[in-house]
Amino acid sequence: MDDSTGRRYGRSITAFTLAAGGLLYGVANAFYWVMFPDDVSEGTGNLAVAAANLGAWRAETLLFALAHLLLLPATLGLAVVLGQLRPVVATVGGAAAVLGLYFSTVHLWQYNAFFGALAGAGVDADTARPVVTALEADPFVMSSFAVWLLGWTIGLLVLAFGAWRARVVALWVPLVLTAGLVLDIVTEGVPLKVIVSVLMVAGLSGLALGVRRHRATVAAPEATAPVATHS
């Protein structure tokens, strides 16, 4: 397989994982807020929420984990696509997004799966409170949470705007992703969170379509030079 074939396959995989990961991300986010619409005032409140519907809690944990695992190679592939066009943007954005998504999977198992396991074992909130308090005070646990949110948000936006500047996507793609990420941070309530899901699916699908079209453009055969003939 030559380099051009490898690049074509790489862009195809990137486009697929961006679209599939974005769809799963949107489904997971909407599913979580529809099933668990009430915010909790403290960490141990998650235990009561998980115990009330343990199956749904484990399902959303798995959905988010799968979404983030798909988005890991997707953002890495997007950085590779941009590497030849905007190398600084690709390096900064790719590093931040990949680091954030890695820590997101760590946090999911540290936090979401932890509460699911306690709820499944019948542990009540008062019993778990000292452990939860210790986790939330631990710098490694909370720094992983911060790296996840900051890395994913900043990295994705750097890559998305870089893709626009490189003419891989139209301007609406990074703007839609910006709206979705900001709305997710500053809003509460099921209707707005569902809008977040729609915006994220649309933005990540736009990135996927841009990468796919860019692949088709790059893969277009070059005009061949005329072959010299002897009279």
NUGUBA-971825 format. One line per 8 residues: their letters; for each residue x, y, z of C-alpha. Coordinates in steps of 0.05 Angstrom, whole numbers. Each point is the difference from the previous one (the first is absolute). Example, Ala and Ser with C-alpha at 12.3 -4.5 7.8 and 13.67 -1.06 7.14 Angstrom:
residues 2
as) 246 -90 156 ~ 27 69 -13
END
This chain:
residues 231
mddstgrr) 0 0 0 ~ 31 66 -22 ~ -2 66 38 ~ -60 28 -38 ~ -41 -63 14 ~ 19 2 73 ~ -21 74 4 ~ -66 -17 -32
ygrsitaf) -14 -55 50 ~ 22 45 57 ~ -47 55 -20 ~ -57 -49 -10 ~ 11 -28 70 ~ 4 71 28 ~ -64 21 -33 ~ -36 -63 24
tlaaggll) 23 6 72 ~ -16 74 2 ~ -71 -13 -23 ~ -11 -63 42 ~ 33 30 62 ~ -39 65 -8 ~ -66 -39 -6 ~ 15 -42 61
ygvanafy) 21 62 39 ~ -66 34 -16 ~ -41 -62 17 ~ 38 -9 65 ~ -9 72 21 ~ -75 2 -17 ~ -11 -69 32 ~ 33 23 65
wvmfpddv) -41 64 7 ~ -65 -33 -19 ~ 10 -57 50 ~ 33 43 54 ~ -28 70 -8 ~ 15 25 71 ~ 67 29 19 ~ 32 -25 65
segtgnla) 25 48 53 ~ 57 -45 23 ~ 39 -58 -27 ~ -36 -53 42 ~ -65 22 -33 ~ 24 -40 -61 ~ -5 -63 42 ~ -74 10 12
vaaanlga) -10 18 -74 ~ 37 -63 -22 ~ -38 -44 49 ~ -67 26 -25 ~ 14 -25 -70 ~ 63 -42 0 ~ -10 -28 -70 ~ -6 69 -31
wraetllf) 60 25 40 ~ 44 -56 -26 ~ -27 9 -71 ~ 18 74 -2 ~ 68 -15 29 ~ 13 -50 -55 ~ -28 46 -54 ~ 46 57 22
alahllll) 60 -47 4 ~ -12 -27 -70 ~ -11 71 -27 ~ 65 25 30 ~ 38 -62 -23 ~ -24 13 -72 ~ 16 74 4 ~ 72 -15 22
patlglav) 22 -27 -68 ~ -47 49 -34 ~ 34 62 29 ~ 69 -31 -10 ~ -18 -13 -72 ~ -26 70 -9 ~ 66 27 28 ~ 37 -42 -51
vlgqlrpv) -43 26 -57 ~ 14 72 23 ~ 73 -15 12 ~ 21 15 -72 ~ -44 63 -3 ~ 4 30 70 ~ 55 -36 38 ~ -1 44 63
vatvggaa) -76 -3 5 ~ 1 -75 -11 ~ 52 -11 54 ~ -31 45 53 ~ -72 -20 -14 ~ 14 -74 -9 ~ 42 -5 64 ~ -52 36 42
avlglyfs) -60 -39 -28 ~ 34 -68 5 ~ 24 14 71 ~ -69 24 20 ~ -35 -61 -30 ~ 50 -47 33 ~ -15 30 68 ~ -74 -1 -15
tvhlwqyn) 2 -76 -3 ~ 41 -2 64 ~ -51 45 34 ~ -58 -41 -24 ~ 27 -62 34 ~ 24 38 62 ~ -66 35 10 ~ -59 -27 -40
affgalag) 18 -73 6 ~ 18 11 73 ~ -70 25 17 ~ -31 -55 -41 ~ 40 -53 38 ~ -20 30 68 ~ -73 5 -21 ~ 1 -72 -25
agvdadta) 28 -23 67 ~ -54 37 39 ~ 47 50 33 ~ -38 62 25 ~ 22 72 -7 ~ 19 10 73 ~ 46 -61 -1 ~ 33 22 -64
rpvvtale) 7 74 19 ~ 71 -5 31 ~ 26 -36 -62 ~ -33 47 -49 ~ 25 60 39 ~ 71 -28 -2 ~ -6 -11 -76 ~ -24 70 -12
adpfvmss) 56 28 42 ~ 54 -41 -35 ~ 41 43 -49 ~ 11 -57 -49 ~ -74 -16 -6 ~ -22 72 -7 ~ 57 19 -47 ~ -21 -57 -46
favwllgw) -69 31 -1 ~ 28 69 -16 ~ 46 -28 -55 ~ -59 -36 -30 ~ -45 62 -4 ~ 54 50 -20 ~ 38 -46 -47 ~ -61 -24 -37
tigllvla) -32 69 -5 ~ 62 39 -20 ~ 30 -55 -43 ~ -64 -12 -40 ~ -11 74 -13 ~ 73 11 -21 ~ -6 -59 -49 ~ -68 23 -26
fgawrarv) 21 72 -13 ~ 66 -26 -29 ~ -40 -44 -47 ~ -39 62 -21 ~ 63 41 -12 ~ 28 -58 -40 ~ -65 -1 -41 ~ -16 -71 20
valwvplv) -68 22 30 ~ -46 60 -5 ~ -4 52 55 ~ -66 -27 27 ~ 35 -63 26 ~ 45 33 53 ~ -55 49 17 ~ -50 -56 13
ltaglvld) 51 -38 42 ~ 15 64 40 ~ -74 11 13 ~ -9 -72 23 ~ 60 -1 47 ~ -16 68 31 ~ -74 -17 7 ~ 18 -65 34
ivtegvpl) 42 38 52 ~ -48 57 16 ~ -69 -32 -4 ~ -42 -49 38 ~ -65 -37 -16 ~ -19 -55 -48 ~ -23 42 -60 ~ 65 40 -3
kvivsvlm) 43 -62 11 ~ -35 -34 -58 ~ 16 61 -43 ~ 73 -9 21 ~ -4 -72 -26 ~ -28 23 -66 ~ 53 54 -8 ~ 57 -48 17
vaglsgla) -25 -53 -49 ~ -8 52 -54 ~ 69 30 12 ~ 38 -66 3 ~ -38 -26 -61 ~ 21 64 -36 ~ 72 -14 18 ~ -8 -71 -26
lgvrrhra) -30 23 -65 ~ 55 51 -9 ~ 55 -52 11 ~ -35 -47 -49 ~ -6 53 -54 ~ 71 21 12 ~ 21 -72 -10 ~ -36 -3 -66
tvaapeat) 34 63 -23 ~ 69 -23 19 ~ -13 -69 -30 ~ -20 29 -68 ~ 48 -27 -52 ~ 50 50 -26 ~ 5 13 -74 ~ 52 -46 -30
apvaths) 55 29 -43 ~ -3 -21 -73 ~ 43 -59 -17 ~ 54 17 -50 ~ -3 -40 -64 ~ 53 -12 -52 ~ -15 10 -73
END
